[in-house]
Amino acid sequence: MSNHLPETNTCPSCQVGLLRPTRQVYVHLYNGTLVHAPNVPAWRCDVCGASFYDSKTLNRIELLIGDAGPPPNHHLPTPEAPDDRPAHAEEPPEQPDTSQPHPDPL
C-alpha cells in the first residue's frame, strides 16, 4: 500500500486497472500492536485489487493514535512461570481387602 495516490486513476501496481473509491478496513502494525480502523476511505484497483490510502487519511489515523502510539497489546502470550508448587508423590491405587473370604454365590 502506498501513502500517496497517483495523479491519474490508473493503478500504479498493475498499470492496467482503474482506481475506484471505496471504504475498507485499514490494518497496520504499530510497534507490535495491530491497529485496525473500519470504514476508511480508500482507492481500490478494479483489476489487481491493490488498495491505496491518500496521505490526508493516513495523517488523520496517525493523529488519532498520537505520538505515544496505540495502547500496548495486552493479549500477548505471557511466558509460563516455573512451577513453584511442591511435587506430589502419586499414591498407589487402593488394593482390595483380601483378608476376608468372599461369600460364594448361590
Secondary structure, 3 states (H helix, E strand, C coil): CCCCCCCCCECCCCCCCEEEEEEEEEEEEECCEEEEEEEEEEEEECCCCCEECCHHHHHHHHHHHCCCCCCCCCCCCCCCCCCCCCCCCCCCCCCCCCCCCCCCCC
